[in-house]
Amino acid sequence: MNRHQDTCQHLLNTGREILAERGFSSVGLSNILQQAGVPKGSFYHYFKSKESFGEAVLEDYFVSYMENLEARFSDDTQPALDRLMSYWQHWQQQYCGPAGLKDCLVVKLSAEVADLSEAMRLTLRDGTDRIIDSIILCVEAAIAEGALRDQNARQLATSLYQLWLGASLLTKLHRDDQHMMHAMAFTRELIKG
């Protein structure tokens, strides 16, 4: 990576950290630049606006998220159903572990930016569609292995993802692990066949 790529990636990483913690609207460009230690001119070399920066942060987030998800779901040393449950267990740990709510830009930004920025809304939509598509493939593999009854994989994957997004929001509101525990219990009910 050259110096320019390093600066751009540093801005994206800093933005991701700040936006996951504070949201999009409440953060000014000066806050991002100050924390990143990057001058305004350098920022505008890479991004035409704060909105285009927000879109780039989301795209970068989804690239990283999908790499991790695909690595988890393609680990054929475990049955597909175990890989699927491992995903939900990891999600639960992200929300209920000692670090608390961490780095979920989908949960943090979806409602906030959907009405502010069409480009960011579309990036979030497309990213979550890719996540659901990966979950579908894992569900289909579990069905093929006989671990899940034959059913509509898209419907199950979408329902599970919606369940966990909703539980994540409620966990943020209540600041306890009750909704994550309910999501896990209901997930087990849905997949036991």
C-alpha positions as CSV (number, residue, x, y, z in Angstrom):
1,M,0.0,0.0,0.0
2,N,1.4,3.4,-0.9
3,R,1.2,6.6,1.2
4,H,-2.0,7.7,-0.5
5,Q,-3.8,4.4,0.0
6,D,-2.6,4.5,3.6
7,T,-4.1,7.9,4.2
8,C,-7.4,7.0,2.6
9,Q,-7.6,3.8,4.6
10,H,-6.7,5.6,7.8
11,L,-9.5,8.1,7.1
12,L,-11.9,5.2,6.5
13,N,-10.8,3.3,9.7
14,T,-11.1,6.5,11.8
15,G,-14.5,7.3,10.3
16,R,-15.7,3.8,11.0
17,E,-14.7,4.0,14.6
18,I,-16.3,7.4,15.1
19,L,-19.5,6.7,13.2
20,A,-20.0,3.3,15.0
21,E,-19.7,5.2,18.3
22,R,-21.5,8.5,17.6
23,G,-23.5,8.2,14.4
24,F,-23.3,10.2,11.2
25,S,-25.2,13.4,11.9
26,S,-23.7,14.2,15.2
27,V,-20.1,14.1,13.9
28,G,-18.6,17.0,12.1
29,L,-16.0,16.7,9.4
30,S,-13.6,18.6,11.7
31,N,-14.0,15.9,14.4
32,I,-13.1,13.2,11.9
33,L,-10.1,15.1,10.6
34,Q,-8.8,16.0,14.1
35,Q,-9.0,12.4,15.3
36,A,-7.4,11.1,12.1
37,G,-4.7,13.8,12.1
38,V,-5.3,14.5,8.5
39,P,-5.6,18.0,6.9
40,K,-8.9,19.0,5.2
41,G,-7.2,19.2,1.8
42,S,-6.1,15.6,2.0
43,F,-9.7,14.6,2.9
44,Y,-11.1,16.3,-0.2
45,H,-8.4,14.6,-2.3
46,Y,-10.2,11.3,-1.6
47,F,-13.8,12.3,-0.9
48,K,-16.0,15.0,-2.4
49,S,-18.2,15.4,0.6
50,K,-19.0,14.1,4.1
51,E,-21.8,12.0,2.5
52,S,-19.4,10.4,-0.1
53,F,-17.1,9.7,2.9
54,G,-19.9,8.1,4.8
55,E,-20.7,5.9,1.7
56,A,-17.1,4.9,1.4
57,V,-16.9,4.0,5.1
58,L,-19.9,1.8,4.7
59,E,-18.6,0.1,1.6
60,D,-15.3,-0.6,3.4
61,Y,-17.2,-1.9,6.4
62,F,-19.1,-4.3,4.2
63,V,-16.0,-5.5,2.4
64,S,-14.4,-6.4,5.7
65,Y,-17.6,-7.9,7.1
66,M,-18.1,-10.1,4.1
67,E,-14.5,-11.3,4.1
68,N,-15.0,-12.4,7.8
69,L,-18.5,-13.9,7.1
70,E,-17.3,-15.8,4.0
71,A,-14.3,-17.2,6.0
72,R,-16.7,-18.3,8.8
73,F,-19.2,-19.9,6.4
74,S,-16.7,-21.6,4.1
75,D,-14.9,-23.4,7.0
76,D,-15.8,-26.9,5.9
77,T,-14.2,-28.5,8.9
78,Q,-17.5,-27.9,10.7
79,P,-21.1,-28.8,9.6
80,A,-23.0,-26.0,8.0
81,L,-25.4,-25.7,10.9
82,D,-22.5,-25.3,13.3
83,R,-21.1,-22.5,11.1
84,L,-24.5,-20.8,11.1
85,M,-24.9,-21.0,14.9
86,S,-21.3,-19.8,15.3
87,Y,-22.3,-16.7,13.4
88,W,-25.2,-15.9,15.8
89,Q,-23.1,-16.8,18.8
90,H,-20.4,-14.4,17.7
91,W,-23.1,-11.7,17.1
92,Q,-24.4,-12.3,20.7
93,Q,-20.8,-12.0,22.1
94,Q,-20.3,-8.7,20.2
95,Y,-23.3,-7.2,22.0
96,C,-23.1,-8.9,25.4
97,G,-19.4,-9.3,25.9
98,P,-17.2,-7.1,28.0
99,A,-16.6,-4.6,25.2
100,G,-20.3,-4.0,24.8
101,L,-21.9,-2.7,21.6
102,K,-19.1,-2.5,19.1
103,D,-18.7,-1.6,15.5
104,C,-22.0,-2.5,14.0
105,L,-22.6,0.3,11.5
106,V,-25.8,-1.4,10.1
107,V,-27.4,-1.1,13.5
108,K,-26.0,2.3,14.2
109,L,-26.7,4.0,10.9
110,S,-29.6,2.4,9.1
111,A,-32.4,4.4,10.6
112,E,-30.4,7.6,10.8
113,V,-29.1,7.8,7.2
114,A,-32.0,6.2,5.3
115,D,-33.7,9.5,5.1
116,L,-30.6,11.7,4.9
117,S,-28.6,10.1,2.1
118,E,-29.9,8.0,-0.8
119,A,-26.4,6.8,-1.6
120,M,-25.7,5.7,2.0
121,R,-29.2,4.0,2.1
122,L,-28.4,2.1,-1.0
123,T,-25.0,1.1,0.3
124,L,-26.6,-0.2,3.5
125,R,-29.3,-2.0,1.5
126,D,-26.9,-3.7,-0.9
127,G,-24.5,-4.6,2.0
128,T,-27.2,-6.2,4.1
129,D,-28.5,-8.1,1.0
130,R,-25.0,-9.6,0.5
131,I,-25.0,-10.7,4.2
132,I,-28.4,-12.3,3.8
133,D,-27.2,-14.0,0.6
134,S,-24.3,-15.5,2.5
135,I,-26.6,-16.7,5.2
136,I,-28.9,-18.3,2.6
137,L,-25.9,-20.3,1.2
138,C,-25.1,-21.6,4.7
139,V,-28.8,-22.5,5.3
140,E,-28.9,-24.3,2.0
141,A,-25.7,-26.2,2.9
142,A,-27.3,-27.2,6.2
143,I,-30.4,-28.4,4.4
144,A,-28.3,-30.4,1.9
145,E,-26.4,-32.0,4.9
146,G,-29.8,-33.0,6.4
147,A,-29.2,-30.8,9.5
148,L,-32.2,-28.6,8.7
149,R,-35.5,-29.7,7.2
150,D,-36.2,-28.8,3.6
151,Q,-37.6,-25.2,3.6
152,N,-37.3,-21.8,2.0
153,A,-33.7,-20.9,2.7
154,R,-34.2,-17.2,1.7
155,Q,-37.2,-16.8,4.0
156,L,-35.4,-18.4,7.0
157,A,-32.1,-16.5,6.4
158,T,-34.0,-13.2,6.0
159,S,-36.1,-13.9,9.1
160,L,-33.0,-14.7,11.2
161,Y,-31.2,-11.6,10.1
162,Q,-34.2,-9.4,10.9
163,L,-34.5,-11.1,14.2
164,W,-30.9,-10.3,15.1
165,L,-31.0,-6.7,13.9
166,G,-34.1,-6.1,16.0
167,A,-32.6,-7.8,19.0
168,S,-29.5,-5.6,18.5
169,L,-31.6,-2.4,18.5
170,L,-33.5,-3.5,21.6
171,T,-30.2,-4.4,23.3
172,K,-29.0,-0.9,22.7
173,L,-32.2,0.5,24.2
174,H,-32.3,-1.7,27.2
175,R,-28.6,-2.1,27.8
176,D,-28.9,-5.7,28.9
177,D,-28.5,-9.1,27.3
178,Q,-32.2,-10.1,27.6
179,H,-33.0,-9.5,23.9
180,M,-29.9,-11.3,22.6
181,M,-30.8,-14.3,24.8
182,H,-34.3,-14.3,23.3
183,A,-32.9,-14.0,19.8
184,M,-30.7,-17.0,20.5
185,A,-33.5,-19.1,21.9
186,F,-35.8,-18.2,19.0
187,T,-33.0,-19.0,16.5
188,R,-32.6,-22.4,18.0
189,E,-36.4,-22.9,17.7
190,L,-36.4,-21.9,14.1
191,I,-33.6,-24.1,13.0
192,K,-34.5,-27.2,15.0
193,G,-36.9,-28.2,12.3
